Amino acid sequence: PAPPAQPTCSHCYKRFKTVEQLETHVVQAKHSTHDPKCGACGKHFANLDTLRQHIMGQLPNKACAARFRESGCAKCLAIGEAKEAPHEKNGGCPFEIERNAGSGNDRSKHRRAVALDCEMLGDELDGGGAMCARVCVVDEFANVLLSTFVKLERPVTDYRTHVTGIDCENAPLLFASAKSLAETKRMVLSVLHLSETEGDSCKATTSGPLLIGHDLSHDLQCLGIEHLVPESQKRDTARYPVFQRHTHHPYKLRVLAMELLGVRIQSHEHAHDPKEDAVASMRLYLGGRALCGVYHGKQAEGDGVEKVKKTESRFICWCLDCEPGTETTSHHTASSVLSPKRGVSPHRKQTTRSPHKRSGAFALRDSTNVE
């Protein structure tokens, strides 16, 4: 007689000794249709880093690696049908975004977004600290909404010339027409449709744009407005689980820009350009927002909210920002995304047992695995 089928997860293909262990795995792993997925075998992954190792790492899956070499995209890691281009059916790689493209007529389909980057100088005795020296804000099309130097409020102990391009000789000229920190803060809050009120509290005047950045908390702290920007309005490319390492630690912005965008920024030969960094963060966000359509064949608009309501995902996907008129107050904070609560979800998945398509093994399926 044939040996009994081994319980296997239909998403990540992990095998377990008992059905109870498999059911526990399904609850804890929280697989969903928003996970990066191999286009050859259908396996779900926690992030792009583990998917990259699966198809082009030191020990890749041979069959999937062969398919990827034949019809794979080196940026988003999508795999097309046999002998077809990876994006022949879905319109192109989500990270191939033209700068300053379009007139903005399609903005009604998406929630607006702006990207922020700051450059800082050292103001502590040992050269540490983070005193804001320069601020840049751009929109979805790389148009500069704000770019200014910020008046120095304290003595500088380290200009960090290799990063900022500022030194004791050119500082007087660069900061001659700089704006005060208070004025810069008001301008940034105005772009975000936020107003600072008495008691260091802030309320949104309208449905403001999303704020994009890499390690946003660091930039907002140096501006002194971290407590004024709601968590539901922040999108941090350093904290987004899909963009993180397989160890769940963040990549540097220049690494993400090189691997996903094919753009070299923050080179050692030149000082950092805050506009260049802000544009890279924005392009990463726009590409990450469209990834679900590449991996799971979903349209950017009109699909996502209903499917999330059916299952509890381990993170809130950026594709939900495409929903017109959708509030994002339900987005997890950075800490809750990294350490999700283990409570019972009000929308718990209804699981059923069905034969697994690989080797006839027993598998546990749910609504999130039906494409």
N, C-alpha and C positions, 0 to 999 in steps of 0.2 A: 504494500500500500504506500501511496505517496505520503511524505512527511507533512504534518499540519502546517498551514500557512503561518508565517511569523508576522505578528502585528507590526505594521509599518505606517509611518506618518505619510499621508498623501501629498504633503507640501514639501518637506525637507528630506523625505525618504529615510529618516532614521528608523532603525528597527529596535524593537523592545521585546522583552521576554514575556510580558503579560499585557493583556488589554488594559488593565488598570494603570500600568506605567505609561502606556500610550495616551490614555485619556488625560492623565496628569500633565504630560508633555504638551498636549494640544491646548490645555487651559493656560499653562505658563508661557509657552512660546508665542501665543497670540498671532499666529500667521494670518495674513489677510491679503486681499487683492492689491494692496499698496506696496507689497514687498518687491524688491528687485528679483527678477526671475530669469533663469536661463532659457533662451529661446530655442535651445535644442532639446533638452530633456524635461523642461518645465519645473525644475527644482527652485524653491524659494530660498532667498538669502536675506540676512539681516541688513546688509549694506553692499555698496558697490565694490568695496575692497575684497570681501569674501567671494563675490561673484567673479571678480577679476582673477583671483587665485584659482577658481574652478575651471576657467577656460584658457588662461594664459600664464598661470603661475609655474612654480618649479615642478609640481606634481599635478598637472591638470588632468581632468577627465579626457581621455584620448578621443573619444567620439565627439564630445562637445567642442574640444579644441580644434578638431579637424573642420567641423561645421563653421566655427568662428573664423578660422583662417580663410574659408571659402566665401563667406557672406556675412562677416561681422563688422560692427562699427567700433573703432578703437576708442571712441569718446564715451558714448552711453552704453556700450557693451551689448547692444541689441544684436540679434541674429535673425537674418531673413530666411525665407524659404530656400530650399536647395537651388543653387545656381541663380539666385536672385539677390539684388542689392538689399542691404539690411533695412532701408527705409523706402522701398519701392512702393509700399502701400499706405504709409502713414505720413508722407509729406516731408520727411527729413529728420535729421538728428536734432533733438531738442536743445542741444548746446551750440548749434550753428545759428547764432542769433545776430542779425545785422545790426550794427550800431547806427543810431539816429535814423532808423528805418520807419517809414510810415508817418502819417500825419496825426496819429492818435485817435482815429475814428473808431477803432475797435476797443477803446478803453472801457466802454460801457459793458463789455462782456467780462471784464476782470476788475477786481478791486485794485485801485491804484497803489503803486509802491514807489518808494524812494530809498536810495542807498546812502549810507553815511560812513565816512572815514575821517579819523583824526590823527594828527601827528603830535607827538608829545616830547617835551624836554625834561631833563632831570633837574630837580630842585632840592634834593636832600643832600646832606653832607657827603655821603658816599657816592653821589651821582645817581642815586635811585629816584623814585618818585615819578609822577606823570602829570606835568603841567601842560595844559592844552596850548599849542602853538599855532595850529593850522586846522581848518575844518573845510570839508567839501561834501556837498550833497548833490546827487544826480538823480534823474528820473529813469524810467524804463528804457528810454532811447538814448541814454548817455548825455542828455542835455544837462548842463550845469545849472542847478537852482541856487546854489550858494557856494562860494569859494572865497575864503578870507583868512588872513593871518589874525591871530588873537594877541592882544596886548599882554605882555608878560607881567604878572602880578607879583612875582617873587624873583629873587636873584637866581640866575641859572648856574648850576654846578656842572652840568654835562649837556652840551649841545647835541650830542649824538649825531655828529656831522655825517657819518657814513650812511645814516638812515634818513635824516631830515634834510641834509644839504645846507644846513645853517651853521655858521661859525661866528666867532666874535667879530670878524671883520665885516661880513655882509648883514649881520643882524640889525644894525641901526637902519639900513636902507630897507630891508624887508618889512620891518615892523613900523615904519614911519607912518603908514596909513592904516595900520591894523585897527580892528574894532575891539572894544572891550569885551571881556568874557560875558558880562551881563547882557550886552547887546547881541552878541553871538547866540547866547542861549535863547533869547526871545525870538530871534530869526529862525532857529532850528525848530522851536516849538510852533511857530507860525506855519512852517512848511508842513508840520505834522497835524495841523488843525487842533492844537492843544493850547490852552491858556493857563499860565501860572497864576494862582490866586493866593490869597492870604493863608497863612498856616502851612506853607509848602505843600499844598494840595493842588491837584490839577484835574480839570474836567475837559472832556472832548466837546468842542463846539459843533462839530458835524462828524460824520463817519470818515475819519481821517485816513490817509494812506498808510499802508504797512511800512514799517521801517526795517530795511535790510542792512546787514553788516556782518563782518566776521569778528567774532568775540565782541559782540555789541556792548556787553556790560562794561568792558574796559573803556570804550569810547564815551559811553554815557556818563560814567563816573568822572572822567576828567572834565566833562562839561558841567557836571553837577546836576544832571536831570534824570538820572537813572530811576528815581522814585516817581518821576512825573509821567513816564511813558508806560502805559498799561502793557502787561505781559501779552495780552491778546493781539497787540499791535506789532510785536517784535517777531522777526524771522532771522535767526542767527545761523549762518552757514557753517559755523564751527560746532554747533550743537545739534544740527539736524542729523538724526541717526543714519540716514541713507548715505551721507557724505563722510561718516567717521571711519576710523580704522577698524580692522577686525577685532581689536582689543577694546573697542568702543571709546577710544580717545580721539580728539580732533586732529585733523591734518592742518598744516600751515596753509595760509591762503595761496601762496605761490605754488604749492604742490597741487592743490585742487585746480588752480588755473591751468597748470601745465598738463595734467592728466585728463581733465574733462573739457577744457576749452581749447587746449593746444596753444596757449598764450604764455609767454614768458614775462613775468613781472618781478619786481623787487630784486633785480639783479645786483650782484655785489659791485658792479662797475659804476652804478648810478644810484642816486638817492631815491627814496620811495616817493612816488607821486600819489597823493591822496585821491585824485580823480581816477587814476588808473586802478587803484585798489577798490574804490567804490563801484566802478563799472564792472570789475571782475566779480564782486559780490552779487551785483544785480544780475549779471548773466548766469551765474550759478543758480540763483534763486529761480529765474525764469525757466532754466533748463530743468531744475528739480521739480518745478510745478508741472511740467509736461511729461515727466518720465512715466507716469502711470499709463498714458496713452500709448507709449512705446512698448512696454512690457506686457500689458494686459488688453490692449486694443480698445481702450476707453477713449471717448472724446473728451477734450479738455473742459467743455462746458456741458452742464446739464447732467452730469454723471459723477457720483461720488458721495453726496450727502446721504442718499437713500441706502447705498451699499454700506456706508459706515454705520448707519443705524441698525443694520442687521448683524453686525459683529463688533466685538471689542478688539480694536487694533492696539498694538504696543506703542504706536505713535500716531499723531494726527498728520496726515499727508498734506503737503502743500497744494495738491490738486484741488482741495476744497476751496482754496482762495479764488478759484476760477468761477465759483458759483455767484451769479449776480444777485445782490441783495442778501447774501448770506452773512450773518454775524459770526464772528470768530471768537466769541467769548468762551467757547468750550475748548479752545486749544489748551493743551497741557503746557505748563511752564517747563523750563529746561530741566529742573530737578525731577519733575514728575515724569518726563519723557525718559530720562535715564534710569529712574527707579520707579516703574509703574506700580500702582497699588494692586494688591492681590485680593481685593474685595470681589464680591459677586457683581457682575455687570447687570444692569437692568435690561440689556439686550443680549442675553446670553445665547451663544450659538447652539442651534439644534443639530446634533450630530447623529449620523446614521452610519451603519456599517455596510460596506459594499466591496466587491472584489477590487483589488488594486490592479491598475493597468500594467504594472511592471511585474513580470514573473508570476502573476496570479496570486501575489501575496495579499494577505488580509490588510485592509487599510481603513482608517477612520476619516470620513469625508464630512464636509459641512458646506454651507452656502458660499463661503469665500473661495472655494476651490472649483467652483463651477464656472467655467469661462463662457 
